[in-house]
Amino acid sequence: MGYCHMFYGLDLERLRSIAGSGDAAICDQILAGEHELEDDELDALRRIVNGDIKSEPGTEHLYGYALKTLCEHIGEMVGEDVAAIRDHPYKSKLIANGAPIAIPVNPGDFPQIGYLSRIELSAEHELVKKTKPRAKRTLVGFILRRLTGGAVGREMDAEDVAEDMRSYAETLQECIDKNCDLVSFRH
């Protein structure tokens, strides 16, 4: 299985109002639901809700997965899986925005988090629609492909990028149609 973005349509104001609210009921609701959390992720969720976030190296992913669970709880999954928006040939606001609330993030680790507010969705959608799909090639990918006979270092070709961009554009349009904000987790 490859990595991909999973998208949640939700209300960013509601999400941000939960962070730091101290509302223990939200954690209880999540635990009573279908969400499965490891003990460390549950601790991170409680810290987000209580506004008691500790930035300790190696724990960033716990906050990311706790945030994802919170987004699953207050929002709904939208769109299709998209492989890698960072490999699209434009500067995505989703990628630039990062996490929608203040949590520790390690940019080199998973999950990779991004968001778009309702007012940013149309501009991102137009950017995706007007940009010609093309493959991004990296020197590292080339070297890995050469050294491993193509077993490692695969990068998307123009056709893959075009399909990925189409899926992303449809996801953005779905959020526009539903009048919701968008949060993305890639892992």
Secondary structure as UniProt FT lines:
FT   STRAND          5..10
FT   HELIX           12..18
FT   TURN            19..20
FT   HELIX           24..32
FT   TURN            33..34
FT   HELIX           39..50
FT   TURN            57..58
FT   HELIX           60..74
FT   STRAND          76..82
FT   HELIX           85..87
FT   HELIX           93..97
FT   TURN            107..108
FT   STRAND          112..116
FT   HELIX           118..130
FT   HELIX           139..148
FT   TURN            149..150
FT   HELIX           158..178
FT   STRAND          181..186
//
